[in-house]
């Protein structure tokens, strides 16, 4: 099972999600939609940061994940 780390910075208004090793980050790419992709040395996305993330309440941010099966060829396509 893959470990996912989620960090919400209420002061900086960011939400960071890592589904790879953060120490493996060597490059970033801004998408233009206030999203920054973090990539490893092979160019694989290992996390993302949502800029200007504003929670609608004082409650802790809750995030749900859903997994689904894919064709193995799709996972390794470049």
Backbone bond lengths (Angstrom), bond angles and torsions (degrees), N, CA, C in turn:
res aa  C-N    CA-C-N  psi(-1)  N-CA   C-N-CA  omega(-1)  CA-C   N-CA-C  phi
1 X - - - 1.456 - - 1.517 108.68 -
2 X 1.316 117.04 137.60 1.445 123.19 178.87 1.520 110.30 -83.04
3 X 1.311 115.16 137.39 1.460 121.04 177.82 1.521 108.97 -88.34
4 X 1.315 116.75 134.46 1.463 122.53 177.89 1.522 107.73 -117.90
5 X 1.327 116.22 128.89 1.458 121.88 177.14 1.517 108.91 -111.73
6 X 1.325 115.90 131.63 1.463 121.80 -178.75 1.520 108.41 -125.25
7 X 1.334 115.90 129.07 1.461 121.79 179.63 1.522 109.29 -126.49
8 X 1.322 115.85 127.69 1.463 120.95 176.40 1.522 107.76 -112.22
9 X 1.317 116.98 120.97 1.457 122.73 176.85 1.522 107.26 -104.81
10 X 1.331 116.36 98.77 1.466 121.16 -177.30 1.523 111.22 -68.34
11 X 1.324 118.28 -29.06 1.465 121.34 179.04 1.525 111.05 -72.81
12 X 1.328 115.96 -45.14 1.464 120.88 -179.44 1.514 113.91 -88.66
13 X 1.338 116.73 -4.14 1.469 122.73 -179.90 1.527 112.32 56.09
14 X 1.329 115.96 49.78 1.457 119.94 176.69 1.525 110.17 -128.63
15 X 1.311 115.15 154.39 1.458 123.05 173.54 1.521 105.98 -127.36
16 X 1.326 117.38 121.38 1.459 122.16 -178.34 1.522 108.59 -116.37
17 X 1.329 116.29 130.75 1.458 122.43 179.54 1.529 107.99 -124.69
18 X 1.337 115.84 123.00 1.463 122.16 176.23 1.521 108.61 -112.16
19 X 1.325 117.16 126.92 1.458 121.09 172.50 1.522 109.87 -121.76
20 X 1.312 114.60 14.99 1.455 124.11 172.63 1.512 107.50 -138.81
21 X 1.319 117.13 -176.66 1.456 122.29 -179.22 1.532 110.16 -75.65
22 X 1.327 119.25 116.02 1.468 121.13 -179.94 1.523 113.17 -58.32
23 X 1.321 117.45 -28.72 1.464 120.85 179.67 1.520 112.28 -70.64
24 X 1.329 117.71 -14.59 1.462 121.87 -179.98 1.529 112.48 -85.99
25 X 1.332 117.34 -2.56 1.467 120.53 -178.44 1.526 110.97 -65.53
26 X 1.337 115.84 127.52 1.462 120.90 176.53 1.520 111.89 -128.56
27 X 1.328 117.64 -10.91 1.459 120.54 -176.68 1.522 109.23 -151.91
28 X 1.329 115.27 154.87 1.461 121.18 174.00 1.516 109.00 -131.61
29 X 1.320 114.84 156.88 1.469 120.68 178.25 1.518 108.76 -141.32
30 X 1.326 116.29 124.26 1.459 120.34 176.05 1.515 108.39 -85.20
31 X 1.332 116.30 133.66 1.465 120.01 -177.01 1.519 112.88 -89.58
32 X 1.321 117.55 -15.57 1.457 120.59 -176.58 1.509 112.45 93.25
33 X 1.311 118.07 -5.41 1.465 123.22 179.50 1.522 110.79 -113.05
34 X 1.349 115.89 31.86 1.463 122.45 -176.71 1.525 111.91 60.67
35 X 1.334 115.49 31.81 1.461 122.57 175.74 1.523 107.52 -122.66
36 X 1.320 116.07 133.13 1.458 121.94 175.38 1.523 107.41 -115.19
37 X 1.332 116.38 124.63 1.457 121.60 177.90 1.518 109.10 -93.34
38 X 1.332 117.47 133.18 1.450 121.90 175.30 1.528 107.86 -102.38
39 X 1.343 116.05 132.71 1.465 120.77 -174.07 1.526 111.28 -125.38
40 X 1.339 114.77 154.70 1.459 120.76 175.56 1.528 109.68 -90.94
41 X 1.327 117.59 -175.41 1.467 121.73 -175.39 1.525 112.96 -63.81
42 X 1.333 117.36 -21.21 1.463 121.30 178.89 1.523 112.75 -91.52
43 X 1.339 116.40 1.51 1.459 120.60 -179.15 1.516 113.94 84.93
44 X 1.316 117.07 5.86 1.469 121.74 179.77 1.531 109.10 -78.31
45 X 1.324 116.81 133.15 1.463 121.55 178.01 1.524 108.58 -71.92
46 X 1.347 115.27 123.68 1.465 120.71 -179.00 1.527 111.60 -116.18
47 X 1.328 116.56 1.24 1.457 120.54 178.01 1.516 110.73 178.91
48 X 1.331 115.07 171.58 1.463 119.53 175.87 1.518 109.54 -149.58
49 X 1.324 114.38 157.50 1.456 121.71 177.17 1.522 108.70 -125.64
50 X 1.314 116.43 128.08 1.463 122.33 175.69 1.521 106.76 -97.95
51 X 1.325 116.07 115.54 1.456 121.53 178.33 1.524 109.98 -82.84
52 X 1.310 116.54 155.62 1.473 122.64 179.49 1.524 112.07 54.86
53 X 1.320 116.15 41.95 1.455 122.06 177.63 1.526 108.00 -85.18
54 X 1.297 116.87 115.10 1.457 121.88 -179.45 1.524 109.23 -116.60
55 X 1.321 115.64 119.84 1.454 120.68 177.75 1.527 108.59 -72.96
56 X 1.308 116.91 146.49 1.464 121.76 -178.56 1.526 112.78 -85.81
57 X 1.355 116.95 -5.08 1.466 119.67 -178.27 1.516 109.74 -147.76
58 X 1.308 115.29 174.28 1.461 121.60 177.28 1.528 111.43 -84.68
59 X 1.320 117.22 -7.82 1.458 121.99 179.69 1.533 109.64 -67.89
60 X 1.340 117.12 154.71 1.467 119.51 175.64 1.526 110.79 -58.50
61 X 1.317 116.31 146.57 1.461 121.49 177.56 1.521 108.28 -70.67
62 X 1.318 116.43 127.24 1.462 121.39 178.33 1.521 108.36 -113.69
63 X 1.322 114.47 134.81 1.460 120.37 -177.02 1.518 108.46 -128.75
64 X 1.320 116.64 132.47 1.462 121.86 177.64 1.523 108.50 -109.07
65 X 1.312 115.98 141.76 1.458 121.83 177.95 1.511 109.05 -118.76
66 X 1.304 115.03 146.81 1.453 120.94 177.29 1.513 108.09 -127.70
67 X 1.310 117.70 134.42 1.455 121.49 177.41 1.516 109.54 -106.04
68 X 1.310 115.94 153.39 1.451 120.51 178.19 1.515 108.77 -151.88
69 X 1.306 116.31 151.29 1.459 122.16 179.88 1.518 109.95 -77.94
70 X 1.317 115.32 142.75 1.467 121.21 174.94 1.516 108.52 -131.45
71 X 1.293 115.37 162.60 1.448 121.44 175.16 1.533 107.64 -68.46
72 X 1.327 118.10 133.57 1.454 122.38 -178.74 1.522 110.90 -54.89
73 X 1.295 119.37 -38.87 1.460 121.97 179.63 1.527 110.81 -61.57
74 X 1.329 118.48 -35.27 1.458 121.84 179.42 1.524 110.99 -65.79
75 X 1.331 117.90 -37.26 1.467 121.60 -177.11 1.516 112.37 -67.60
76 X 1.327 117.59 -27.54 1.448 119.97 -175.27 1.520 112.69 -108.86
77 X 1.309 117.77 10.22 1.463 121.05 178.36 1.511 108.97 -71.98
78 X 1.322 116.84 144.50 1.470 120.36 179.08 1.490 111.43 -108.53
